[in-house]
Amino acid sequence: MSEEKNLKMWRDIVEQFKKSGQNQTQWCKNNNVNLRSLNKWYNYFKKNNKETQDWVPLKVVEDQSNTTLNIKIGNAIIEVSEGFNSKLLAEVVKVIGLTC
């Protein structure tokens, strides 16, 4: 058997084993496969075969979310952005609270 055919045969065997949900010992007994050979090829494909990995494309998008907070006091609306001056905000809220 050629090396290419042998690789394909063992790739198919390992895939059948993985889909079975059984452990290696059970699967080998049920399928008349040598346990050491299955283990050897399972580890080989796990380490060397990139084709069996499922890759999902990932698109990185910069965060477009708005990091502002709107505070409504009576008829007034205060927009607070990240990094605001908390003392100034407290003074503004106090003044607006007195006038509204």
C-alpha positions in Angstrom: 0.0 0.0 0.0 1.4 3.4 -0.9 2.1 5.9 1.9 -0.6 8.3 0.6 -3.2 5.5 0.7 -2.1 4.4 4.1 -2.4 8.0 5.5 -5.9 8.3 4.0 -6.9 4.9 5.4 -5.7 5.8 8.9 -7.2 9.3 8.7 -10.6 7.7 7.9 -10.2 5.2 10.7 -9.3 7.9 13.2 -12.3 10.0 12.1 -14.6 7.0 12.5 -13.3 6.4 16.0 -13.7 10.1 17.0 -17.3 10.2 15.8 -18.1 7.0 17.7 -18.0 8.5 21.2 -16.3 5.3 22.5 -12.9 5.1 24.1 -10.1 3.6 22.1 -10.2 0.2 23.7 -13.9 -0.3 23.1 -13.8 1.0 19.6 -10.8 -1.2 18.6 -12.5 -4.3 20.0 -15.7 -3.5 18.1 -13.9 -2.7 14.9 -11.1 -5.2 14.9 -8.4 -2.5 14.9 -5.1 -2.8 16.7 -5.2 -0.5 19.8 -1.6 0.6 19.6 -1.9 1.4 15.9 -5.0 3.5 16.5 -3.3 5.3 19.3 -0.2 6.0 17.2 -2.2 7.4 14.3 -4.6 9.3 16.6 -1.7 11.1 18.1 0.0 11.6 14.8 -3.0 13.4 13.3 -3.6 15.3 16.5 -0.1 16.7 16.4 0.6 17.0 12.6 -2.6 17.2 10.7 -3.9 20.8 10.4 -6.7 19.7 8.0 -8.7 18.1 10.8 -8.9 21.4 12.8 -12.0 23.5 12.3 -11.1 27.1 11.8 -13.7 29.9 12.0 -12.9 33.2 10.3 -12.8 36.1 12.7 -13.4 39.7 11.8 -12.0 42.2 14.4 -14.2 45.3 14.6 -13.2 48.3 16.7 -15.7 49.0 19.5 -18.1 51.5 18.2 -20.2 51.7 21.4 -20.9 55.1 22.9 -19.3 55.6 26.3 -21.5 58.5 27.4 -24.2 58.7 30.0 -27.2 61.0 29.8 -28.6 62.3 33.1 -32.0 64.0 33.0 -32.9 66.3 35.9 -36.2 68.1 35.3 -35.9 69.7 31.8 -32.1 69.6 31.8 -30.0 66.8 30.3 -26.4 66.3 31.2 -24.2 64.2 29.0 -21.3 62.7 30.9 -18.4 61.2 29.0 -15.7 58.8 30.1 -13.0 60.5 32.3 -15.5 63.2 33.5 -14.7 65.5 36.5 -16.9 64.1 39.3 -16.6 67.2 41.5 -17.8 69.4 38.6 -20.7 67.1 37.9 -21.8 67.1 41.5 -21.8 70.9 41.5 -23.8 71.1 38.3 -26.4 68.6 39.5 -26.8 70.5 42.7 -27.3 73.8 40.9 -29.8 72.3 38.4 -31.6 70.6 41.3 -32.1 73.9 43.0 -33.4 75.6 39.9 -35.7 72.9 38.4 
